């Protein structure tokens, strides 16, 4: 890695700090917590920030933590990391793999894993806050460090609704990063739309329960659900144009308790990704039309129920600020290691909620956290796109996903400091 004159002083002592950061990362990875239940993680974050000398506020948006470090005149910079794990059973085989469980919003006990790298994000931001606190003579301004709960499931809006705009210094720029399955040492971003908008729906189909041996006396919601799932796959393939990107995923389907009992209901959770309001509206309209039609075709005794769950807009990077971020990441990671994506990612994020609420520029980027040896034979830039990865490279949300700690932690800390240094000169 290379550093500029403005970044190098902020990195002083980082090498000595890395073993402790790795221990922190392994501890966080072994103890993941579900969205809005990040109590242990939030406690660790708050304690470390206080030890570093930050002014700390806990319980923002239920479990969020915000640290503020004022260090003379200058811009206010917001740095954000997300904290929550996922209901996934870890299969990495790591010595610090999670074996824990949690209770989901429906009251069901589920396995929990840091399958999306949020443990890495917390570690990197705590490393950056430690460096900023220890090198105050080399920068000026104010940093607002946001440790957000419940990424993608309402965490950022919850913090805003809880008074974030009134409680803390108003940032002039919002910056965030996410680890992804590319080789360590690479990063990607793009000006304008960077990640998709997302909507999550819960759909309940009503049947008429009965004995498995006499299905003719029942209305089977399992068959109804199966028909719905298959029919929903035709929306993107037959109703959305090939030039318009969209995704419809049924990520959860639950019905029944025993093989010889036809249940009363079936519940589906559907995730949508889109890049324009017209396409989003078309997806939502098509889903409701198809579900109602399949229920009618099955002679359902009641209309289906639709519940809107989480929803968040496109992640849009301010073009001018993205140019600055791209240059700073290039200086830190090296020429040709920072790539501008030709099109937005299908993944979604609620990070952009902060910049929108504040009315200021925001930029989000992704940085590699995978062993480069996994990419033998894959040419650039294919290794920077999830759809260009072989099956041997686990992606985010996989039970096998885990960034390599070294040197990902050091790079993640350096990225944050290199970019923030532009404003904290």
N, C-alpha and C positions, 0 to 999 in steps of 0.2 A: 504494500500500500504506500501511496505517496500522500503527503500532506502539504498544505499551503502554510505560509507564515502566520496566517490568522488561526489556523486549526492546530498546528503543532503544539503551541503552549497549552491548549486545552487537553491534550493527550498526555501531558506530563504525569508520570506515575501510573498510567493505565496498566502497563505490563505487570506491575506488582499487585494490582487489584484483580487481575484475571482469575487466579485460583479461587478467590472468594466468590467471584461472580459465577464461576462454573459450579461451585457447591450450591449456590443459591438456585441456579437453573435446575440442577438435579433434584433439589428439594421441591421446587415448584412443580416439576414434571411428575414427581411421585405423589403429589397431593393436589390434584386438580379439583376444581369445584364448578358446579353448574352455574348457568347464568343467573344473576341476582342472588347467588348464594356464595359469593367469593369472600366469605368472612375471614377465613384464615389468611388468604392471600392479601386481602386489604389490610389486615393487621400487620403483616410483615412489611408491606409497602409503607404504611404510615410510620412504623417504628424506624425503619431505615431512613426515611426522609427526615424525621426529627433528629436522628443522630447526625445527619449530614448538615443540619442547620436550616432546614426549610420550614416555612410556616405551613402547617398541615391542617386540612379540613377533611374529616371522614364523613361517611354516610351521604354523599352527594349522589342523588339518583339511586337511593337505597344502599348500594355497597361501593360506590365510587370513592376514590381518594384523589384529592387535588393538592399539590404542593406549589407554593409560590416562593420564589427567591428573587428579591429585589436587590439590584446591585448597581445603583447609580442611574444616571440619565441614559436614555436609549429606548429602543423599541421593546414592545412586549411580544414575546414569542411563545406560542403554545406548542408543546410536544405531547403526543398522545400514544398510549399503549393500552391494549385491551387485556382483560385478565381471565376470562371464563374458559372453562373446558367444555367438552362435548360428551353426550351420552353414548360413548363408544367403548367397547372392551379392548384394552390394549393388547397387541400381539407382537410388539417389537422385540421382546426378549431381552431388553436392556436391564442391567442390574438395578436401575432406578425406575423401572416401569411402574405404572400405577396399577394398584390392585383394589382401589377404592370404589365405593358406590355412592350414589346420591339419590335424592327424591325428585322426580320430575314434576312439572306443574300439574299433572294429573294424579299425583300422589303415589306413583309407582316407583319402586326401587330399581335403579338402572346403574350399569357400570359407568365410570367417568374416566376420561382420558384427555390429555392435552394433545388432541389430534390435529390441531390447526396452528400450533406454534405460538400461542399466546404467552406461554411460559417464557419463551425466548424474547418476546416483545417486552414483558415486564423486566426481565433481567437486563436487557440492553438499555432501557430507559433509566433504570436504577443505576446502572453504570455511568450513564451520561450525567444524571443528576449529581452523583458523587464527584465526577470530574469537574463539573461546573462549580460546585461548592468549594472544591479544593484549589481552584485556579481563578478566584475572583479578581485577582489583580490583572488578569489578561483579557477581561471582557467587561462590557457595560450594558445595562439594560435590565429587563425583568423576564424571567422564564416562568411560565405556568405549565407544570407537569401534570397531565391528566391521565389517571389510571382508571379506565372505563370498564364498567361491568357490561356483560350481556351484548357483545358485538353481534350485530345482525338481528337481535331479538329485543330491540328497544332501549339499549343502554344509553346511547348518546341522547336521544330525545328525553329520556328520563332525567338525565343530568341537567339539560336545558330547562325542563319543566320545573325542576327543583330549585331554580333560582341561580343557576350558574352565571348568567349574564350580569346579575346584580352583585354577586358575592366576590367576584375575582377581577383582577385587572383585565381590561379589554385588550385582547391580543390584536396585533396588527397583521399576523400571519399565523396559519395553522399548518403544522407539519406532522406527518405520520408515515409509518412504514409497516410492511408485513413480510414475513419470511415465506418463501415458496420453493417448490421443488426444482430449483435450478442449481447449477454448480456454485459452491461458495466462491465469492469474489465478483459475482455479477449482480446487476440491478436493472430493473426496467421501470419505465414510466411513460407518460405521454401527455401532451397538452390537451385540454378539452376533456370530453368524456373518457374516463379511464376504467370505470367498472359499472356494471349494470345496475339498474333499479331492481328491487326485489319486492315481492308480495308473497305472504304465506296465508293460506286458507285452510280452515278445517271444515270438512263436509261430513254430515251425518246422513246416511241412507237408512230409511225405515223399511223393515220387512214385517213378516208375521211369523213368529217363532213356532217351532214344532219338532216332531221327532224326525231324526235323520232317515228313518225307513219309509216315511210317508211325505216326501217333499211336495207332492201334489196338493197337500192340505196346508201348505205354508207359502209364504213369499220369501224367497231366500235372498237376504241382503248380501251374502258372500258372492253369489253369482252376479248380482247387480253390480257390486263393487268391481268385480273382475271385468265386466263389460265396460264400466266407466274408465278404468285404468287403461285398457287397450284403446278405447275410443279417444281418450285425451291425447294419445300419442299422434293422432292425425292432425291436431291443430297446427303444429309447427310444420309438419310435412305437407299439409294440404290447404291450410288457410292463411299461412304467413308466407309471403314471397321469399324466394331464395335469396334475394338481396337484403332481406331484413332479418336481423339476428333476434332470436328469442329461444327460451328454454321453458319447458313444462315438465316438472319432475314430481312424481308421487313418491314421497320419501317415507310415508308411514301408512300402514293399512292394518287395522285391528278389528276383529270380529270374532265373537263366540268364545266358548270356554271348553268345549269338548266335541270330539269328532262326531258323535251321534246326536247332537243337538243343533238344530237350525236356529240361529240367534235372531233377536229382534232388530238389531241394528248393526251397521258397519260404519266405521269412522276412517276417513282418509285425511291426510295432511298433504297439501299440494304447494309446491314452491314454483314461482314464476320469475323469470329474468327477462328484462326487455330494455331497450335503449331509446325509445321514443314514446310519448304519451299515446299516440294513435295505436301503436302496436300493443301497448299495455292494455288499453281499453278493449281491443279486439280479443286479447287473450282472456280477460275476465268475462267478457260477454259470451265467448265460445264455451268456456268451462261451465258456466251456469246453464247455458242452453243444452249442452250435452248431458249434464247430470240430470236435469229435469226430464229430458227425453228418455234416458235410460230408465229412470224411476217409473215413468209412465208406461214404458214398454214392458216393465216387469210387473205392472199392476200393483205398485206400492200403495199401501193403505194411507200413507201420509206423504206430503211433499218433503223433499230433502231440505236440510237446514244448512245454511252457509254462515260461517263465522270468520270475519276478517281478523287475522292475527297481526303479526308484525308487517310493517311496510316502510320502506325507505327509498329515497330517490337515487338517481344517478350520482356516482362519485365523479365530480367534474374538477379537473385541475386547472387553476388559473394559468393561461398560456405564458404570460410574462414571468410569473414566479417559477413556473416549471423550467423555463430556460435557465434560471439561476440555479435551481436544484440540480438539474442535469449537469451543469458545469461543475458544481461543487462535488457531486458524486463521482464525476469523471476524474477530478483531481485526486480524490481519495482512493478510488479503485483502479484507476488507470485507463488509458485510451482503449476503446473498443470493448470495455467491460460494462458500459452503461448503454442500454439500448432503448430507443424510442419505439414503442409498439405500433404497428401499422393500424391496429383496430383495438377497441376496448375489450377488456376481459369480461367473460360471462359471470364471473364471481361478483358478489356485491359487498357493500360496506356502508356503515352508517357514520363513518368518520366525517364525511362532508357536512353533516348536520351542524357541526361546530362553526365552520366557516360561513355557512349560510345564515345561521342565527346571528353571528357577529357581524355579518356583512363585510367580510374581509377575505383576501385570497387564501386558498388552501391548496396544498400539494400532497399527494400520496404516492408512494413508490413501493415496489417489492424488491426484496434482495434474496439472493440464493442462500440456501442452507443445507444443500445436499453434497455428499461426497463426490468429487469430480470423477472418481473412478467408475461410478455408475453410468457415466455418459460416454464411455468408450464407443467409438463408431458413430456417434450422433453429431452431425455437423451443426455449426452455428447458422442461423439463429434458432434451429429447431429445439435446442435444449432449453430455450427460454420460453417455450410454449407448452402448457400442459398437454395439449393434443399432439405434441410431437414426442412425448415420452414413451419409452418402452414400459412393459408391465413390471419390470424389475425396479422401477423408480416410484416409490409410493408418493402419492399426492396428498394434499391437505384433506382431512376428514377420513383418511384411511386408517384402519387399526394398526398399520405398520409405519405410519408417518412419525418421524422425529428428526429434527435438524441435528447435524453433528455440532456439538458444542464448540469445538475448536476448529477453525478460527471464526465461526459464525458470530459468537458473542463479541469478540473484538471488533469485527467488521460492523456489526449492528450499532455498537457504541460509537464507533468512528463516524459512521454515516450520519447519525443524529448530530454529533458535534460539528462535523464538517459543514453540514447544511445550516445549522443554527448560527454558526460563526459569521455567516454573511451579514446577519442582522445585528449580532452582538459584538461588533468590532470595538 
